[in-house]
Amino acid sequence: MNYPWGDERRYNSYASYFRRLFGHRVQKLSVDAGFTCPNRDGTVGVGGCTFCRNDAFTPSYCGGGKSVTQQIEEGISFHAWRYRKAQRYLVYFQSFSNTYGPIERLRALYEEALRHPQVDGIVIGTRPDCVDEAKLDYLAEVARTHYVAIEYGIESVYDDTLRSINRGHDFATAERAVRMAAERGLHVGGHFILGLPGEDEGQLLEGVEQINRLPLSTVKFHQLQLFRGTAMAAEYDAHPERFRFWTVEAYLELIVSLLERLRPDLIVERFASEAPPRYHHGPTWQGIRNEQLWAMLEKRLIERDSYQGKRFDPMI
């Protein structure tokens, strides 16, 4: 059976999307361009998001005062053994808020990345409150000749949750930023954490309706992970009863139910994440890798005779 996205997978996968778009494998390369966030430097708050430990997801070749070009070169070497078929790359400005600065600085960094002969485009991770008309107009101009995606950390559709994690913006800010980018023809991604304190499974599934109404191109979901040294780890130690950690099997059931409600044209970049064990604080899945989880999800979708959008109602 072919599904609406044109292949036999039971969800609209990121890898298939890139093959359709580029005609070949394209690999994302993370870089750390030295940005911070407005809820760290005092502009809207201090301390950052309570869950955040950026180095848990930052590859070893990033940062350290290296130029964007040097990180790209080292990233290509870093990934060569695992992704031998990849010959073209997208530079992923990943760490912290990568539109949080003057447009002149952004222009210099993005255009340095795009000058690399093996780079086809850029993916910019940022916060919804760190964009404006001028920055998005500039990105739309770049998108005339290169692939450009902007990936917003939205995290939750519930304002109470956003306040509790010291996010520093509300969901309306995220809605506005997503629409501003989509109106300019940019590829727009949204990142969401499943299992933040105070949110139960019912709320997560109800929240899919709000996600569906956003003009997003791609979505990332991942389970809550607690990291050492974060404010949320301290919160867990003080009030563990406020936290819910799924077993792998229960989490897969949640993801299947979520996918069933998800708009069929939304491209699913990921549904879980992993970080090195040395960063973890609290319950973990004991070394199960993302590749294993994808295989387990496909198996569970088959067992439930399910697929992305099975229960999607375009009238809601």
LINHU-V218770 format. One record per residue. N is the residue number from 1. RES is the residue in one small letter. SS is DSSP state (hx for helix, st for strand, lp for the rest). PHI is phi in whole degrees, 0 to 359 (none if undefined). OMEGA is omega in whole degrees, 0 to 359 (none if undefined). Layout:
n->(N | N)
res->(RES | RES)
ss->(SS | SS)
phi->(PHI | PHI)
omega->(OMEGA | OMEGA)
This chain:
n->(1 | 2 | 3 | 4 | 5 | 6 | 7 | 8 | 9 | 10 | 11 | 12 | 13 | 14 | 15 | 16 | 17 | 18 | 19 | 20 | 21 | 22 | 23 | 24 | 25 | 26 | 27 | 28 | 29 | 30 | 31 | 32 | 33 | 34 | 35 | 36 | 37 | 38 | 39 | 40 | 41 | 42 | 43 | 44 | 45 | 46 | 47 | 48 | 49 | 50 | 51 | 52 | 53 | 54 | 55 | 56 | 57 | 58 | 59 | 60 | 61 | 62 | 63 | 64 | 65 | 66 | 67 | 68 | 69 | 70 | 71 | 72 | 73 | 74 | 75 | 76 | 77 | 78 | 79 | 80 | 81 | 82 | 83 | 84 | 85 | 86 | 87 | 88 | 89 | 90 | 91 | 92 | 93 | 94 | 95 | 96 | 97 | 98 | 99 | 100 | 101 | 102 | 103 | 104 | 105 | 106 | 107 | 108 | 109 | 110 | 111 | 112 | 113 | 114 | 115 | 116 | 117 | 118 | 119 | 120 | 121 | 122 | 123 | 124 | 125 | 126 | 127 | 128 | 129 | 130 | 131 | 132 | 133 | 134 | 135 | 136 | 137 | 138 | 139 | 140 | 141 | 142 | 143 | 144 | 145 | 146 | 147 | 148 | 149 | 150 | 151 | 152 | 153 | 154 | 155 | 156 | 157 | 158 | 159 | 160 | 161 | 162 | 163 | 164 | 165 | 166 | 167 | 168 | 169 | 170 | 171 | 172 | 173 | 174 | 175 | 176 | 177 | 178 | 179 | 180 | 181 | 182 | 183 | 184 | 185 | 186 | 187 | 188 | 189 | 190 | 191 | 192 | 193 | 194 | 195 | 196 | 197 | 198 | 199 | 200 | 201 | 202 | 203 | 204 | 205 | 206 | 207 | 208 | 209 | 210 | 211 | 212 | 213 | 214 | 215 | 216 | 217 | 218 | 219 | 220 | 221 | 222 | 223 | 224 | 225 | 226 | 227 | 228 | 229 | 230 | 231 | 232 | 233 | 234 | 235 | 236 | 237 | 238 | 239 | 240 | 241 | 242 | 243 | 244 | 245 | 246 | 247 | 248 | 249 | 250 | 251 | 252 | 253 | 254 | 255 | 256 | 257 | 258 | 259 | 260 | 261 | 262 | 263 | 264 | 265 | 266 | 267 | 268 | 269 | 270 | 271 | 272 | 273 | 274 | 275 | 276 | 277 | 278 | 279 | 280 | 281 | 282 | 283 | 284 | 285 | 286 | 287 | 288 | 289 | 290 | 291 | 292 | 293 | 294 | 295 | 296 | 297 | 298 | 299 | 300 | 301 | 302 | 303 | 304 | 305 | 306 | 307 | 308 | 309 | 310 | 311 | 312 | 313 | 314 | 315 | 316)
res->(m | n | y | p | w | g | d | e | r | r | y | n | s | y | a | s | y | f | r | r | l | f | g | h | r | v | q | k | l | s | v | d | a | g | f | t | c | p | n | r | d | g | t | v | g | v | g | g | c | t | f | c | r | n | d | a | f | t | p | s | y | c | g | g | g | k | s | v | t | q | q | i | e | e | g | i | s | f | h | a | w | r | y | r | k | a | q | r | y | l | v | y | f | q | s | f | s | n | t | y | g | p | i | e | r | l | r | a | l | y | e | e | a | l | r | h | p | q | v | d | g | i | v | i | g | t | r | p | d | c | v | d | e | a | k | l | d | y | l | a | e | v | a | r | t | h | y | v | a | i | e | y | g | i | e | s | v | y | d | d | t | l | r | s | i | n | r | g | h | d | f | a | t | a | e | r | a | v | r | m | a | a | e | r | g | l | h | v | g | g | h | f | i | l | g | l | p | g | e | d | e | g | q | l | l | e | g | v | e | q | i | n | r | l | p | l | s | t | v | k | f | h | q | l | q | l | f | r | g | t | a | m | a | a | e | y | d | a | h | p | e | r | f | r | f | w | t | v | e | a | y | l | e | l | i | v | s | l | l | e | r | l | r | p | d | l | i | v | e | r | f | a | s | e | a | p | p | r | y | h | h | g | p | t | w | q | g | i | r | n | e | q | l | w | a | m | l | e | k | r | l | i | e | r | d | s | y | q | g | k | r | f | d | p | m | i)
ss->(lp | lp | lp | lp | lp | lp | lp | lp | lp | lp | lp | lp | st | hx | hx | hx | hx | hx | hx | hx | hx | hx | lp | lp | lp | st | st | st | st | st | st | lp | lp | lp | lp | lp | lp | lp | lp | lp | st | lp | lp | lp | lp | st | lp | lp | lp | lp | lp | lp | lp | hx | hx | hx | lp | lp | lp | lp | lp | lp | lp | lp | lp | lp | lp | hx | hx | hx | hx | hx | hx | hx | hx | hx | hx | hx | hx | hx | lp | lp | lp | lp | lp | lp | lp | st | st | st | st | st | st | lp | lp | lp | lp | lp | lp | lp | lp | lp | hx | hx | hx | hx | hx | hx | hx | hx | hx | hx | hx | hx | lp | lp | lp | lp | st | st | st | st | st | st | st | st | st | hx | hx | hx | lp | lp | hx | hx | hx | hx | hx | hx | hx | hx | hx | hx | lp | lp | lp | lp | st | st | st | st | st | st | st | st | st | lp | lp | lp | hx | hx | hx | hx | hx | hx | lp | lp | lp | lp | lp | lp | hx | hx | hx | hx | hx | hx | hx | hx | hx | hx | hx | hx | hx | lp | lp | lp | st | st | st | st | st | st | st | st | lp | lp | lp | lp | lp | lp | hx | hx | hx | hx | hx | hx | hx | hx | hx | hx | hx | hx | hx | lp | lp | lp | lp | st | st | st | st | st | st | lp | lp | lp | st | lp | lp | lp | hx | hx | hx | hx | hx | hx | hx | hx | lp | hx | hx | hx | lp | lp | lp | lp | lp | hx | hx | hx | hx | hx | hx | hx | hx | hx | hx | hx | hx | hx | hx | lp | lp | lp | lp | lp | st | st | st | st | lp | lp | lp | lp | lp | lp | hx | hx | hx | st | lp | lp | lp | lp | lp | lp | lp | lp | lp | hx | hx | hx | hx | hx | hx | hx | hx | hx | hx | hx | hx | hx | hx | lp | lp | lp | lp | lp | lp | lp | lp | lp | lp | lp | lp | lp)
phi->(none | 264 | 267 | 304 | 274 | 98 | 216 | 270 | 293 | 270 | 216 | 276 | 275 | 295 | 297 | 293 | 301 | 294 | 296 | 294 | 284 | 257 | 82 | 200 | 288 | 234 | 250 | 278 | 242 | 284 | 226 | 248 | 264 | 84 | 276 | 232 | 223 | 290 | 264 | 247 | 266 | 96 | 296 | 240 | 175 | 227 | 93 | 74 | 297 | 294 | 268 | 278 | 218 | 299 | 291 | 294 | 244 | 266 | 301 | 295 | 279 | 276 | 69 | 65 | 79 | 286 | 290 | 302 | 299 | 297 | 295 | 297 | 299 | 291 | 294 | 299 | 294 | 300 | 270 | 300 | 289 | 266 | 241 | 297 | 279 | 280 | 239 | 237 | 222 | 247 | 274 | 257 | 284 | 258 | 285 | 62 | 252 | 271 | 239 | 270 | 173 | 294 | 298 | 297 | 292 | 298 | 302 | 297 | 289 | 296 | 286 | 299 | 297 | 288 | 285 | 294 | 294 | 258 | 257 | 260 | 177 | 227 | 236 | 244 | 275 | 201 | 260 | 296 | 267 | 243 | 232 | 212 | 301 | 295 | 294 | 289 | 298 | 297 | 297 | 296 | 294 | 297 | 292 | 293 | 237 | 219 | 288 | 226 | 235 | 243 | 242 | 268 | 282 | 260 | 73 | 206 | 266 | 251 | 295 | 300 | 294 | 301 | 294 | 291 | 262 | 61 | 290 | 89 | 211 | 256 | 292 | 299 | 297 | 295 | 304 | 297 | 294 | 298 | 293 | 299 | 288 | 296 | 298 | 265 | 80 | 280 | 286 | 237 | 248 | 231 | 247 | 226 | 256 | 258 | 108 | 296 | 306 | 97 | 252 | 257 | 299 | 300 | 295 | 297 | 289 | 296 | 295 | 300 | 299 | 289 | 297 | 299 | 280 | 279 | 280 | 275 | 265 | 227 | 225 | 238 | 242 | 209 | 291 | 297 | 238 | 264 | 241 | 303 | 84 | 266 | 297 | 289 | 297 | 294 | 297 | 297 | 298 | 279 | 220 | 298 | 294 | 278 | 250 | 234 | 243 | 282 | 291 | 302 | 296 | 292 | 293 | 297 | 298 | 298 | 295 | 299 | 296 | 293 | 299 | 301 | 268 | 280 | 306 | 297 | 278 | 287 | 273 | 266 | 283 | 199 | 233 | 205 | 220 | 223 | 218 | 303 | 305 | 296 | 269 | 286 | 223 | 103 | 299 | 224 | 263 | 53 | 83 | 291 | 273 | 302 | 300 | 294 | 296 | 300 | 296 | 294 | 294 | 300 | 298 | 292 | 299 | 294 | 299 | 267 | 48 | 236 | 194 | 298 | 87 | 303 | 248 | 290 | 244 | 295 | 274 | 276)
omega->(172 | 181 | 187 | 181 | 167 | 174 | 187 | 176 | 185 | 173 | 184 | 193 | 180 | 181 | 180 | 177 | 180 | 178 | 177 | 186 | 186 | 182 | 180 | 180 | 175 | 183 | 174 | 176 | 179 | 169 | 175 | 185 | 173 | 180 | 170 | 182 | 180 | 175 | 173 | 188 | 177 | 180 | 173 | 180 | 178 | 176 | 181 | 177 | 187 | 182 | 198 | 165 | 191 | 184 | 177 | 182 | 185 | 179 | 185 | 182 | 185 | 170 | 180 | 180 | 180 | 175 | 175 | 181 | 180 | 178 | 177 | 181 | 180 | 177 | 177 | 178 | 181 | 184 | 189 | 184 | 185 | 184 | 187 | 182 | 182 | 176 | 179 | 190 | 167 | 179 | 184 | 174 | 196 | 193 | 177 | 191 | 194 | 166 | 185 | 181 | 179 | 185 | 179 | 178 | 179 | 180 | 182 | 182 | 182 | 184 | 171 | 179 | 185 | 177 | 181 | 187 | 181 | 184 | 179 | 182 | 182 | 173 | 189 | 176 | 182 | 177 | 179 | 180 | 181 | 175 | 174 | 184 | 184 | 181 | 180 | 174 | 178 | 180 | 177 | 177 | 178 | 183 | 176 | 184 | 182 | 172 | 178 | 174 | 174 | 187 | 184 | 167 | 180 | 171 | 181 | 175 | 185 | 184 | 178 | 179 | 181 | 177 | 186 | 180 | 177 | 183 | 177 | 173 | 178 | 183 | 178 | 177 | 178 | 178 | 182 | 182 | 178 | 182 | 179 | 180 | 181 | 179 | 180 | 177 | 179 | 169 | 187 | 178 | 176 | 182 | 183 | 177 | 180 | 177 | 176 | 183 | 178 | 180 | 178 | 184 | 179 | 179 | 180 | 180 | 176 | 180 | 178 | 179 | 179 | 176 | 181 | 182 | 178 | 178 | 178 | 172 | 184 | 175 | 170 | 171 | 165 | 180 | 175 | 172 | 177 | 181 | 180 | 175 | 180 | 177 | 181 | 175 | 177 | 177 | 178 | 179 | 182 | 185 | 182 | 181 | 180 | 187 | 177 | 176 | 181 | 161 | 178 | 183 | 180 | 180 | 178 | 176 | 178 | 182 | 177 | 179 | 178 | 180 | 180 | 183 | 188 | 179 | 186 | 182 | 178 | 181 | 183 | 181 | 176 | 178 | 178 | 178 | 179 | 177 | 180 | 183 | 184 | 181 | 191 | 176 | 182 | 186 | 176 | 176 | 170 | 169 | 176 | 185 | 180 | 180 | 177 | 180 | 177 | 179 | 178 | 178 | 180 | 178 | 181 | 176 | 178 | 181 | 180 | 184 | 187 | 179 | 180 | 178 | 182 | 181 | 179 | 178 | 184 | 181 | 181 | none)
